[in-house]
Amino acid sequence: MKRWLILFLMAALPAALFATTVIAMDVEQLTQRSTHIVEARALESISQWNVEHTLIFTYTKFERLRTLKGELPNTFLVRQLGGTVGDTTQKVAGVRYWRVGEEAVLFLQPSTLPDGALVVTGLMQGSYLIRHTAQGQAYVSNGMPDASEYHSTTGEVTSYQGGKNLRLKDLETRIAKAVQR
């Protein structure tokens, strides 16, 4: 029995070392835990070391397109773990780094650091990338292939599915209802 357990742990350990595991939150939970929810467009990103030179943070400047909860200025900063400074790259599985021009629905809260930036609620869960179809439909997704989800009721860990191919209008409706509660 011990031998099987050891073999299982040896097989599972490499995957666990390169994955981020979250306890999934639905839209309503994300809404309640966020101080700000906006539709925004990424303008620029810069990565830099923290003061202790132990972590790299990426700061992305966003233009606010639409406010769904809270008030933010027309432009604001979002900080995420990871990035590249010089020859050093720190990657955090499950963190989506935005490209200039990408639009997203962002569930945000104030940072615990005194840098004036906001952070995404629930890691990648609070970042719904907006995609427009050729027919003019807008869909959102917060799924990330390199993240896992812990199911507290079963104890299982599975690939994080998140909100995949959810219509933007449906997401906005759920947020509006949750804000009114």
N, C-alpha and C positions, 0 to 999 in steps of 0.2 A: 504494500500500500504506500509506504513512504517513497519507494522508488518511483511510482507513478506520479506522485505529487511533485517530486523533485523534477521529473521530466516535463511535467506540465508547466511548472514555474519557469524552467529554463526556456521553454518554447514561447511562453507568453511574455517574458521579461523584455526582449528586444522590441516588441510591438508597443509595450507600455512606455518604454523610454522615449518614443518618438511620437506620442499621441497626447492630446489634451482631452481629459474627460470632464464632462459637465453634468449637472443634474438639470435636465431640460425644464425650461420655463415656457409657458404658453404666452400668447400675446397679452392676455389680461394680466398675468403676473409681471411681465416685462413693463407694462404700462404703469402698474402700481409702484414698482420699484424705481422707476425713472422719474427724474425731476423735469426732464425736457424730452420731447419727441418732435423731430423735424424731418422734413424731406429736404435734402441738401445735395449740393454738387461739390465734388472735390476740386480744389483750385491748385494746391501744391502740397508737397510733403517734404519734410526734412528729418533726417535721423541724427541723433547726437547722443553722446555718453551722458549718463547721470553724473552728479557731482563726485561720487565715489569712484567713478570710472569702472563700475562693475556691471552695469546694464546699459543696453542701448534702447532708447525710446524713439519712436517715430511720431512726429507731430504732423497732422494733416490739417490744413486750413480749408474750411468749408464755407460755401455761400449758402445761406438759408433760402430755400425756395418756398417752403410752406411750414407753418407752425401747427403742430397737432396737440402739444401740451407744453406749458411753460413759455417763457419769453427769452429769446436770445437775440444778440445783435445780428446785423446782416452777415457778418463773417465771424467765425469762431474756430477754436482749435480743439482737436481731439487727439489725445495721446494714447498710444498703444505700445505694448512691449515688443521689442525686436526691431530689426532694421540693419542697415549696413553703414558703417563709418570707416572710411579708408578700406583696408584689406580685411576688416573684421565684420562678420555677419552673425547676428543672433536671430534665429528663427524660432517662433513660438507656434507650435501646431495649433490650428484652429483660429488663428488671427488672420483676418482678411486685410491686406494692405491695399488701400484704394489707389487707383490710377487717376490722373488728372482728367476731369470731365465726367467721371462716373457719378451716377446719382444713386442715392440710398435713402431709405427711411432709417433714421438713427434713434435708438432709445439710449438716452444719455443721463449721466449723473456727474456731480462735481468730483474732481480728483481729490485724493487725500494728500497729494503733494501741493506745495504752494506755487505752482507754475501757471495757474490760471486756465489750465486746460480741462476739458471734460473727458470722461472715459465711457466706453460702451458698456451698457448694462449686460451682464451675463456673457462676457467675452464676445464671441461671434454671434451669439443669439440675438443681440440687440442691434445687429447690422444687417438690414435687408437690402440687398443690392437690387436696383430697379432695372428691368430689361424691357425694352419696347419691341413688339413684334412688327412685322411688315404691315400688318393690318391696323396698326395704331393701338393695340391693346398693351397695357402695362402690367407686368407681372413682377413679383418680388420673390427672393429666396435668401435665406440665411444659412443654408446648409454648407458644410465644409467637409471635404473628403478626408481630411487628416485629423478629424476630431471624433471622440466617442461620447456616448451618452450612457449615464448610469441610471438604471431603472430601480428606484428604491423599493418598489413593491415586489420585484422578483429577484433583485440582486444581480441582474444581468447587465453586461456592458455590451452595447452594440454600436455600430457606426452611426454618428449623429446625422439624423435626417432633417431636422428643423423644418421650417416652413418652405417647402419647395413648390415652385410654380403656383403660388397663391396670387390671386388677382389683387392688384394694388388697391382697387376700390373696396374689396372685401377686408383687407388689412386696415384701411382707414376707418371703415365702419366699426370694426371690432375695437379699435383704439378709442373712437369717439364714445362708444358705449361704456368702455372701462373707465374713461376719464369722468363720466357723469356719475359713477357709483360713489 
